[in-house]
């Protein structure tokens, strides 16, 4: 008989910690039941389509599978099983010390990893094993800065850990000191190693602190692995290009520390010290469509309809579809074939839902193995080429031909000197710069050719 697992979800969205409800996982289904107090508060639920205003006292349910073994919104709280995921390695070390054995593969370990690090992460929900654990954790929030002597030792160990895990240097580090300095660092997904930390990015050598440390900036700290040399310079450029094009972007800082190359991106899921609801488009779609399991289960041209249906439940900006179309145009023209559903997120609850700022706009097509026009599949069989398809795509987002043309011209203007700016990044390998330059020029030519027809 499958084991029944239990957990709880809490939140600090009101400024004070409060229990949202109880979480249950069986072999076939997961369920979540709100507390009456949370329902009475009128605060946002744990995910948009699982909001308390929709479900009331009924349990929210979801059929789990090997690919999505928990509620889609909770997937981001389980560290991904990719080779350079710092959180996963760190959590597994903690589990080994706690249990005295090697954590076995399977759902039990994944569940334990979520309970261990599923709080203080992106968004407004915190997952714990039980209410007592939640209360104990909140008692130490926000964290206090450690004594300077202890901090110096911890910082040294942190740098050694990053060099060992990301640069593959044969350096030893003490995971116990790292745990004391950062705690179980919350999970954050993606292919590039990342840490959620607080830092002062204006110092010559950044010092790492736990998230939400008073007086420090909450950031997603990205660490460039050697197989993607130059990626963070390219991502910083793309953040600037999007900002210049009128998109909202977070603040960022490019930092070099010895052989380590870092990009600190300020978190935007906090306001006045309170967490904001944030949910990926992947999670929204998967919660609403139980047959959806991966990005390949939907076509790019179907996303406009998804946003229209979401707009029947949530209050979205009037230009929600146009914004999304513009994002895909910018991705096309900057060589970002990795704009998938996890890199598109919504902030807020049902009453104030809006697109999150641009994040992770890295132009991955600079690397041949990632040279894909779009991570989200599309059907261009009826078109001469994908340039013609992307022009026709505007109609699928409910835009008139005039609106579509305006969006395309704006994207072309915003990226007019993009190829030149790429070639000026001398720390990016020449091969990557030349490949990205060729791709950017080719995509411009395709759009311009069909725009004139």
Secondary structure as UniProt FT lines:
FT   STRAND          5..11
FT   TURN            13..14
FT   STRAND          18..25
FT   STRAND          29..34
FT   HELIX           36..41
FT   HELIX           48..50
FT   HELIX           52..55
FT   TURN            56..57
FT   STRAND          60..63
FT   HELIX           72..77
FT   TURN            83..84
FT   HELIX           86..99
FT   HELIX           107..117
FT   STRAND          125..128
FT   HELIX           131..139
FT   HELIX           148..166
FT   HELIX           175..182
FT   STRAND          193..199
FT   TURN            201..202
FT   TURN            211..212
FT   TURN            214..215
FT   STRAND          217..223
FT   HELIX           226..228
FT   TURN            229..230
FT   HELIX           231..244
FT   TURN            245..246
FT   STRAND          252..257
FT   TURN            258..259
FT   STRAND          260..266
FT   STRAND          270..271
FT   TURN            272..273
FT   STRAND          274..275
FT   STRAND          278..280
FT   HELIX           281..288
FT   TURN            290..291
FT   HELIX           295..297
FT   HELIX           300..302
FT   HELIX           303..310
FT   TURN            311..313
FT   TURN            318..319
FT   HELIX           320..334
FT   TURN            337..338
FT   HELIX           341..343
FT   STRAND          345..347
FT   TURN            350..351
FT   STRAND          354..355
FT   HELIX           364..366
FT   HELIX           368..370
FT   TURN            381..382
FT   HELIX           386..396
FT   TURN            397..398
FT   HELIX           401..414
FT   TURN            415..417
FT   HELIX           418..423
FT   TURN            426..427
FT   HELIX           430..452
//
